[in-house]
Amino acid sequence: MSALSGVIVADFSRVLAGPLAAMTLADLGANVIKVEPPAGDETRSWLPPVDSEGRSTYFQTPNRNKRSVSMDLKNEEDRALALELVMRADVLIENFRPGTMARFGLDWESVHAAHPALIYCSITGFGEGAGAAMPGYDPLIQALSGMMSVTGPPDGEASKVGVALVDVIAGLNAATGILAALHNRNTLREGQRVEVNLLSTALAALANQSSAFLNTGVSPGRLGNVHPSIEPFSTFATATAPIMICAGNDRQFRQLAITIGAPGLADDPRFTTNLDRVENRADLRSELESRLGLDSVEYWAEALNEAGVPAGAVNDIGGGFAMAESLGLDPVAEIEGVRTTASPIRLSASPSEKRMPPPGLDEQGDEIRAWLRAPRED
Protein backbone atom coordinates (compact mmCIF):
# COMPACT_ATOMS: atom_id res chain seq x y z
CA MET A 1 0.00 0.00 0.00
CA SER A 2 1.22 3.52 -0.79
CA ALA A 3 2.24 5.77 2.08
CA LEU A 4 -0.62 8.24 1.46
CA SER A 5 -3.22 5.82 0.15
CA GLY A 6 -6.70 7.14 0.90
CA VAL A 7 -5.63 10.77 1.30
CA ILE A 8 -7.60 13.10 -0.98
CA VAL A 9 -5.95 16.37 -2.03
CA ALA A 10 -7.87 19.26 -3.60
CA ASP A 11 -5.19 21.11 -5.58
CA PHE A 12 -6.38 24.63 -6.41
CA SER A 13 -2.83 25.83 -7.06
CA ARG A 14 -1.11 26.65 -10.33
CA VAL A 15 2.30 27.25 -11.90
CA LEU A 16 4.99 25.59 -9.75
CA ALA A 17 5.22 25.81 -5.94
CA GLY A 18 1.72 24.56 -5.11
CA PRO A 19 1.52 22.00 -7.91
CA LEU A 20 4.91 20.61 -6.88
CA ALA A 21 3.71 20.18 -3.30
CA ALA A 22 0.62 18.38 -4.60
CA MET A 23 2.63 16.16 -6.94
CA THR A 24 4.95 15.18 -4.10
CA LEU A 25 1.89 13.93 -2.21
CA ALA A 26 0.54 12.28 -5.37
CA ASP A 27 3.80 10.40 -5.93
CA LEU A 28 3.43 9.06 -2.39
CA GLY A 29 -0.02 7.71 -3.18
CA ALA A 30 -2.46 10.56 -2.48
CA ASN A 31 -5.50 11.00 -4.73
CA VAL A 32 -4.86 14.51 -6.11
CA ILE A 33 -7.60 16.35 -7.97
CA LYS A 34 -6.29 19.38 -9.84
CA VAL A 35 -8.91 22.12 -10.07
CA GLU A 36 -8.26 24.34 -13.09
CA PRO A 37 -10.04 27.41 -14.46
CA PRO A 38 -11.72 27.03 -17.87
CA ALA A 39 -8.54 28.24 -19.61
CA GLY A 40 -6.41 25.83 -17.59
CA ASP A 41 -3.30 26.28 -15.46
CA GLU A 42 -1.42 29.13 -17.15
CA THR A 43 1.68 26.99 -17.59
CA ARG A 44 -0.19 24.96 -20.22
CA SER A 45 0.43 27.94 -22.50
CA TRP A 46 4.04 28.59 -21.47
CA LEU A 47 5.71 27.66 -24.76
CA PRO A 48 8.34 26.69 -25.86
CA PRO A 49 9.69 24.13 -25.13
CA VAL A 50 7.11 21.53 -26.05
CA ASP A 51 7.12 17.74 -26.25
CA SER A 52 6.50 15.70 -29.40
CA GLU A 53 2.74 16.31 -29.03
CA GLY A 54 3.14 20.08 -28.72
CA ARG A 55 2.38 20.11 -24.97
CA SER A 56 4.13 22.46 -22.57
CA THR A 57 7.04 20.75 -20.84
CA TYR A 58 6.72 23.31 -18.04
CA PHE A 59 3.21 22.11 -17.21
CA GLN A 60 4.41 18.51 -17.17
CA THR A 61 7.00 19.34 -14.51
CA PRO A 62 4.76 19.29 -11.38
CA ASN A 63 1.51 17.67 -12.52
CA ARG A 64 1.87 13.90 -12.95
CA ASN A 65 -0.31 11.49 -10.96
CA LYS A 66 -3.18 14.00 -10.88
CA ARG A 67 -6.69 14.12 -12.30
CA SER A 68 -7.94 17.38 -13.80
CA VAL A 69 -11.34 19.00 -13.47
CA SER A 70 -12.18 22.42 -14.87
CA MET A 71 -14.25 24.72 -12.66
CA ASP A 72 -15.18 28.37 -13.03
CA LEU A 73 -15.31 29.55 -9.44
CA LYS A 74 -17.29 32.63 -10.54
CA ASN A 75 -20.07 30.24 -11.54
CA GLU A 76 -22.45 29.31 -8.71
CA GLU A 77 -22.81 25.65 -9.71
CA ASP A 78 -19.06 25.14 -10.10
CA ARG A 79 -18.45 26.95 -6.83
CA ALA A 80 -20.81 24.54 -5.07
CA LEU A 81 -18.96 21.58 -6.61
CA ALA A 82 -15.64 23.06 -5.51
CA LEU A 83 -16.93 23.37 -1.95
CA GLU A 84 -18.17 19.78 -2.08
CA LEU A 85 -14.70 18.67 -3.20
CA VAL A 86 -13.16 20.51 -0.26
CA MET A 87 -15.59 18.87 2.14
CA ARG A 88 -14.46 15.44 0.90
CA ALA A 89 -10.76 16.26 0.91
CA ASP A 90 -8.10 15.71 3.54
CA VAL A 91 -5.85 18.46 2.16
CA LEU A 92 -6.44 21.69 0.25
CA ILE A 93 -3.54 23.49 -1.48
CA GLU A 94 -3.84 26.99 -2.91
CA ASN A 95 -1.38 29.68 -3.95
CA PHE A 96 -3.64 32.55 -4.94
CA ARG A 97 -3.03 36.11 -3.83
CA PRO A 98 -4.40 36.53 -0.28
CA GLY A 99 -8.13 37.25 -0.29
CA THR A 100 -8.88 35.41 -3.54
CA MET A 101 -10.18 32.20 -1.94
CA ALA A 102 -12.36 34.25 0.43
CA ARG A 103 -14.26 35.70 -2.55
CA PHE A 104 -15.41 32.17 -3.34
CA GLY A 105 -16.19 31.16 0.22
CA LEU A 106 -13.18 28.81 0.24
CA ASP A 107 -10.96 30.67 2.70
CA TRP A 108 -9.43 28.97 5.74
CA GLU A 109 -11.87 30.39 8.28
CA SER A 110 -14.98 29.40 6.33
CA VAL A 111 -13.73 25.96 5.37
CA HIS A 112 -12.31 25.13 8.80
CA ALA A 113 -15.63 25.91 10.46
CA ALA A 114 -17.40 23.45 8.14
CA HIS A 115 -14.63 20.84 7.89
CA PRO A 116 -12.39 20.96 10.98
CA ALA A 117 -10.32 17.94 9.93
CA LEU A 118 -9.05 19.58 6.72
CA ILE A 119 -5.37 20.46 6.29
CA TYR A 120 -5.39 23.85 4.51
CA CYS A 121 -2.13 24.89 2.84
CA SER A 122 -1.60 28.42 1.55
CA ILE A 123 1.51 29.47 -0.39
CA THR A 124 2.00 33.22 -0.83
CA GLY A 125 4.74 35.52 -2.03
CA PHE A 126 5.11 37.72 1.03
CA GLY A 127 2.65 36.43 3.63
CA GLU A 128 -0.83 37.73 4.38
CA GLY A 129 0.15 40.88 6.30
CA ALA A 130 1.71 44.03 4.88
CA GLY A 131 2.97 42.16 1.81
CA ALA A 132 -0.33 40.53 0.89
CA ALA A 133 -0.84 42.59 -2.28
CA MET A 134 2.67 42.04 -3.61
CA PRO A 135 2.98 39.58 -6.53
CA GLY A 136 5.23 36.64 -5.68
CA TYR A 137 7.22 35.79 -8.80
CA ASP A 138 10.32 33.67 -8.29
CA PRO A 139 12.87 36.02 -9.95
CA LEU A 140 11.47 38.93 -7.93
CA ILE A 141 11.88 36.94 -4.72
CA GLN A 142 15.44 36.03 -5.70
CA ALA A 143 16.18 39.72 -6.19
CA LEU A 144 14.47 41.03 -3.04
CA SER A 145 15.74 38.29 -0.72
CA GLY A 146 19.41 38.87 -1.55
CA MET A 147 19.80 35.54 -3.32
CA MET A 148 20.85 37.26 -6.53
CA SER A 149 23.41 39.35 -4.64
CA VAL A 150 25.44 36.22 -3.83
CA THR A 151 25.00 34.60 -7.25
CA GLY A 152 27.30 35.33 -10.17
CA PRO A 153 30.95 36.36 -10.67
CA PRO A 154 32.43 38.87 -8.22
CA ASP A 155 33.15 41.40 -10.96
CA GLY A 156 29.93 40.83 -12.87
CA GLU A 157 26.20 41.39 -12.61
CA ALA A 158 24.10 39.76 -9.91
CA SER A 159 22.37 36.70 -11.37
CA LYS A 160 19.30 34.65 -10.70
CA VAL A 161 19.63 30.91 -10.30
CA GLY A 162 18.97 29.08 -13.58
CA VAL A 163 15.74 27.50 -12.31
CA ALA A 164 12.82 28.78 -10.20
CA LEU A 165 14.58 27.50 -7.10
CA VAL A 166 12.54 29.45 -4.55
CA ASP A 167 9.29 28.05 -5.96
CA VAL A 168 10.75 24.53 -5.86
CA ILE A 169 11.90 24.85 -2.24
CA ALA A 170 8.60 26.46 -1.23
CA GLY A 171 6.75 23.51 -2.74
CA LEU A 172 8.86 21.06 -0.79
CA ASN A 173 8.42 23.11 2.40
CA ALA A 174 4.67 23.03 1.84
CA ALA A 175 4.69 19.26 1.36
CA THR A 176 6.72 18.87 4.56
CA GLY A 177 4.26 21.04 6.48
CA ILE A 178 1.28 19.14 5.10
CA LEU A 179 2.78 15.79 6.08
CA ALA A 180 3.48 17.08 9.59
CA ALA A 181 -0.10 18.36 9.88
CA LEU A 182 -1.49 15.03 8.67
CA HIS A 183 0.57 13.20 11.28
CA ASN A 184 -0.51 15.64 13.98
CA ARG A 185 -4.15 15.16 12.99
CA ASN A 186 -3.88 11.54 14.10
CA THR A 187 -3.46 12.86 17.65
CA LEU A 188 -5.49 16.08 17.67
CA ARG A 189 -8.29 14.77 15.43
CA GLU A 190 -8.33 18.24 13.86
CA GLY A 191 -6.75 19.85 10.85
CA GLN A 192 -4.73 23.02 10.80
CA ARG A 193 -3.45 25.66 8.43
CA VAL A 194 -0.04 25.36 6.82
CA GLU A 195 1.41 28.65 5.55
CA VAL A 196 4.53 29.04 3.41
CA ASN A 197 5.71 32.27 1.82
CA LEU A 198 8.37 32.67 -0.84
CA LEU A 199 10.38 35.43 0.83
CA SER A 200 10.83 33.46 4.06
CA THR A 201 11.61 30.38 1.99
CA ALA A 202 14.38 32.22 0.14
CA LEU A 203 15.91 33.64 3.33
CA ALA A 204 15.95 30.18 4.91
CA ALA A 205 17.38 28.67 1.71
CA LEU A 206 20.31 31.09 1.89
CA ALA A 207 21.44 28.94 4.83
CA ASN A 208 25.07 29.73 5.72
CA GLN A 209 24.90 33.03 3.84
CA SER A 210 21.96 34.17 5.97
CA SER A 211 23.72 32.95 9.10
CA ALA A 212 26.82 34.92 8.15
CA PHE A 213 24.78 38.12 7.93
CA LEU A 214 22.76 37.49 11.10
CA ASN A 215 25.86 36.92 13.19
CA THR A 216 28.25 39.50 11.71
CA GLY A 217 25.96 42.20 10.37
CA VAL A 218 27.76 42.06 7.02
CA SER A 219 25.96 40.95 3.87
CA PRO A 220 28.06 38.43 1.90
CA GLY A 221 28.91 39.30 -1.68
CA ARG A 222 29.32 37.39 -4.93
CA LEU A 223 32.21 34.94 -5.16
CA GLY A 224 31.29 33.14 -8.38
CA ASN A 225 31.90 29.43 -7.93
CA VAL A 226 34.11 29.94 -4.87
CA HIS A 227 32.88 28.86 -1.43
CA PRO A 228 33.07 31.60 1.23
CA SER A 229 34.40 29.24 3.92
CA ILE A 230 36.20 26.32 2.20
CA GLU A 231 39.15 26.13 -0.19
CA PRO A 232 39.63 24.53 -2.68
CA PHE A 233 35.89 24.18 -3.24
CA SER A 234 35.29 25.60 -6.71
CA THR A 235 35.76 25.16 -10.43
CA PHE A 236 39.28 25.21 -11.83
CA ALA A 237 40.58 25.31 -15.39
CA THR A 238 42.03 22.17 -16.97
CA ALA A 239 43.46 21.70 -20.46
CA THR A 240 39.99 21.10 -21.92
CA ALA A 241 37.17 22.32 -19.65
CA PRO A 242 36.47 23.39 -16.05
CA ILE A 243 36.50 20.84 -13.24
CA MET A 244 34.68 21.16 -9.94
CA ILE A 245 36.88 20.18 -6.98
CA CYS A 246 35.44 19.90 -3.46
CA ALA A 247 38.31 19.25 -1.08
CA GLY A 248 36.42 19.75 2.14
CA ASN A 249 39.15 18.86 4.65
CA ASP A 250 42.92 18.70 5.09
CA ARG A 251 43.14 15.01 4.18
CA GLN A 252 41.38 15.57 0.88
CA PHE A 253 43.58 18.57 0.14
CA ARG A 254 46.71 16.51 0.74
CA GLN A 255 45.41 13.83 -1.62
CA LEU A 256 44.68 16.52 -4.19
CA ALA A 257 48.23 17.84 -3.93
CA ILE A 258 49.72 14.37 -4.30
CA THR A 259 47.50 13.47 -7.25
CA ILE A 260 48.39 16.57 -9.28
CA GLY A 261 52.09 15.96 -8.60
CA ALA A 262 52.66 18.75 -6.08
CA PRO A 263 52.75 17.07 -2.65
CA GLY A 264 54.60 20.02 -1.16
CA LEU A 265 51.49 22.19 -1.40
CA ALA A 266 50.00 20.38 1.60
CA ASP A 267 52.91 21.50 3.78
CA ASP A 268 53.24 24.99 2.34
CA PRO A 269 52.47 27.38 5.24
CA ARG A 270 50.15 29.33 2.94
CA PHE A 271 47.94 26.25 2.53
CA THR A 272 48.42 24.10 5.64
CA THR A 273 44.94 24.61 7.09
CA ASN A 274 41.62 25.46 5.51
CA LEU A 275 41.79 28.97 6.99
CA ASP A 276 45.23 29.42 5.40
CA ARG A 277 43.88 28.24 2.08
CA VAL A 278 40.88 30.58 2.22
CA GLU A 279 43.12 33.55 3.02
CA ASN A 280 45.50 32.65 0.17
CA ARG A 281 43.04 31.31 -2.34
CA ALA A 282 44.38 33.35 -5.27
CA ASP A 283 47.87 31.88 -4.80
CA LEU A 284 46.42 28.40 -4.39
CA ARG A 285 44.35 28.71 -7.55
CA SER A 286 47.47 29.66 -9.50
CA GLU A 287 49.35 26.66 -8.14
CA LEU A 288 46.53 24.22 -8.83
CA GLU A 289 45.69 25.43 -12.32
CA SER A 290 49.33 25.36 -13.39
CA ARG A 291 49.16 21.59 -12.91
CA LEU A 292 45.54 20.90 -13.82
CA GLY A 293 46.19 22.61 -17.15
CA LEU A 294 48.50 19.76 -18.15
CA ASP A 295 45.66 17.31 -18.83
CA SER A 296 41.95 17.00 -19.60
CA VAL A 297 38.97 17.31 -17.30
CA GLU A 298 38.18 13.62 -17.88
CA TYR A 299 41.66 12.57 -16.80
CA TRP A 300 41.65 14.67 -13.65
CA ALA A 301 38.10 13.71 -12.65
CA GLU A 302 38.99 10.03 -12.77
CA ALA A 303 42.35 10.46 -11.05
CA LEU A 304 41.03 12.65 -8.25
CA ASN A 305 38.02 10.46 -7.52
CA GLU A 306 40.26 7.40 -7.33
CA ALA A 307 42.34 9.33 -4.78
CA GLY A 308 39.26 10.12 -2.69
CA VAL A 309 38.97 13.76 -3.78
CA PRO A 310 35.42 14.74 -4.86
CA ALA A 311 35.72 16.15 -8.37
CA GLY A 312 33.85 16.16 -11.66
CA ALA A 313 33.14 17.88 -14.94
CA VAL A 314 30.60 20.69 -15.24
CA ASN A 315 27.90 18.74 -17.06
CA ASP A 316 24.98 20.05 -19.00
CA ILE A 317 21.56 18.72 -17.92
CA GLY A 318 21.80 15.85 -20.38
CA GLY A 319 25.10 14.89 -18.81
CA GLY A 320 23.49 14.98 -15.38
CA PHE A 321 20.76 12.55 -16.42
CA ALA A 322 23.30 10.33 -18.18
CA MET A 323 25.38 10.13 -15.02
CA ALA A 324 22.35 9.29 -12.87
CA GLU A 325 21.38 6.57 -15.33
CA SER A 326 24.92 5.14 -15.33
CA LEU A 327 24.73 4.88 -11.54
CA GLY A 328 21.42 3.01 -11.65
CA LEU A 329 19.44 5.85 -10.05
CA ASP A 330 16.54 5.62 -12.54
CA PRO A 331 16.10 9.40 -12.85
CA VAL A 332 13.29 9.32 -15.44
CA ALA A 333 9.63 8.44 -14.93
CA GLU A 334 8.00 7.68 -18.27
CA ILE A 335 4.24 7.26 -18.37
CA GLU A 336 2.34 6.88 -21.63
CA GLY A 337 5.15 8.53 -23.57
CA VAL A 338 5.54 11.51 -21.21
CA ARG A 339 8.95 11.74 -19.56
CA THR A 340 9.29 13.52 -16.23
CA THR A 341 11.98 13.59 -13.57
CA ALA A 342 11.41 10.67 -11.21
CA SER A 343 10.64 11.31 -7.58
CA PRO A 344 13.88 11.48 -5.60
CA ILE A 345 12.11 10.07 -2.53
CA ARG A 346 12.73 6.34 -2.05
CA LEU A 347 10.72 4.43 0.56
CA SER A 348 11.54 0.76 1.11
CA ALA A 349 8.04 -0.39 2.14
CA SER A 350 5.76 2.07 0.33
CA PRO A 351 7.65 3.43 -2.68
CA SER A 352 6.54 6.40 -4.75
CA GLU A 353 4.36 5.65 -7.75
CA LYS A 354 4.08 6.68 -11.38
CA ARG A 355 0.39 6.06 -12.13
CA MET A 356 -0.72 8.77 -14.54
CA PRO A 357 0.88 11.27 -16.91
CA PRO A 358 0.10 14.97 -16.42
CA PRO A 359 -3.60 15.29 -17.31
CA GLY A 360 -5.18 17.11 -20.18
CA LEU A 361 -7.40 20.02 -19.17
CA ASP A 362 -10.60 18.62 -17.61
CA GLU A 363 -9.54 15.14 -18.73
CA GLN A 364 -11.31 13.49 -15.77
CA GLY A 365 -13.87 16.27 -15.34
CA ASP A 366 -17.01 14.22 -16.05
CA GLU A 367 -15.90 11.46 -13.68
CA ILE A 368 -15.05 13.90 -10.88
CA ARG A 369 -18.24 15.96 -11.24
CA ALA A 370 -20.34 12.78 -11.15
CA TRP A 371 -18.57 11.71 -7.96
CA LEU A 372 -19.14 15.11 -6.34
CA ARG A 373 -22.85 15.09 -7.20
CA ALA A 374 -23.37 11.64 -5.73
CA PRO A 375 -24.18 11.32 -2.00
CA ARG A 376 -21.14 11.15 0.25
CA GLU A 377 -20.26 7.79 1.74
CA ASP A 378 -20.06 7.70 5.52
Residue, then its C-alpha position, 0 to 999 in steps of 0.5 A: m500500500s502507498a504511504l498516502s493511500g486514501v488521502i484526498v488532495a484538492d489542488f487549487s494551485r497553479v504554476l509551480a510551488g503549489p503543484l509541486a507540493a501536490m505532486t509530491l503527495a501524489d507520488l506518495g499515493a495521495n489521490v490529487i484532484k487538480v482544479e483548473p479554471p476554464a482556460g487551464d493552469e497558465t503553464r499549459s500555454w508557457l511555450p516553448p519548449v514543447d514535447s512531441e505532441g506540442r504540450s508544454t514541458y513546463f506544465q508537465t514538470p509538477n503535474r503527474n499522478k493528478r486528475s484534472v477537473s475544470m471549474d469556473l469559481k465565478n459560476e455558482e454551480d461550479r463553486a458549489l462543486a468546488l466546496e463539495l470537493v473541499m468537504r471530501a478532501d483531507v488536504l487543500i492546497e492553494n497559492f492565490r493572492p491573499g483574499t482570492m479564496a475568500r471571494f469564493g467562500l473557500d478561505w481557511e476560516s470558512v472551510h475550517a468551520a465546516h470541515p475541521a479535519l481539513i489540512y489547509c495549505s496556503i503558499t503566498g509571495f510575502g505572507e498575508g500581512a503588509g505584503a499581501a498585495m505584492p505579486g510573488y514571482d520567483p525572480l522577484i523573490q530572488a532579487l528582493s531576498g538577496m539571493m541574486s546578490v550572492t549569485g554570479p561572478p564577483d566582478g559581474e552582474a548579480s544573477k538569478v539561479g537558472v531555475a525557479l529555485v525558490d518556488v521549488i523549495a517552497g513547494l517542498n516546504a509546503a509538502t513537509g508542512i502538510l505531512a506534519a499536519l497530517h501526522n498531527r491530525n492523528t493525535l489532535r483529530e483536527g486539521q490546521r493551516v499550513e502557511v509558506n511564503l516565498l520570501s521566508t523560503a528564500l531567506a531560509a534557503l540562503a542557509n550559511q549566507s543568511s547565518a553569516f549576515l545574522n551573526t556578523g551584520v555584514s551581507p556576503g557578496r558574490l564569489g562566483n563558484v568559490h565557497p566563502s568558507i572552504e578552499p579549494f571548493s570551486t571550479f578550476a581550469t584544466a586543459t579542456a574544460p572546467i573541473m569542480i573540486c570539493a576538497g572539504n578537509d585537510r586530508q582531501f587537500r593533501q590527496l589533491a596535492i599528491t594526485i596533481g604531482a605537487p605534494g609540497l602544497a599540503d605542507d606549504p604554510r600558505f595552505t596548511t589549514n583550511l583557513d590558510r587556504v581561504e586567506n591565500r586562495a588566489d595563490l592556491r588557484s594559481e598553483l593548482e591550475s598550473r598543474l591541472g592545465l596539463d591534462s583533460v577534465e576527464y583525466w583529472a576527474e577520474a584520477l582525483n576520484e580514485a584518490g578520494v577527492p570529490a571532483g567532476a566535470v561541469n555537465d549540461i543537464g543531459g550529462g546529469f541525467a546520463m550520469a544518474e542513469s549510469l549509476g542506476l538511479d533511474p532518474v526518469a519516470e516515463i508514463e504513456g510517452v511523457r517523460t518527467t523527472a522521477s521522484p527522488i524520494r525512495l521508501s523501502a516499504s511504500p515506494s513512490e508511484k508513477r500512475m498517470p501522466p500529467p492530465g489534459l485540461d478537464e480530462q477526468g472532469d465528467e468522472i469527478r463531477a459525477w462523484l461530487r454530485a453523488p451522495r457522500e459515503d459515511 
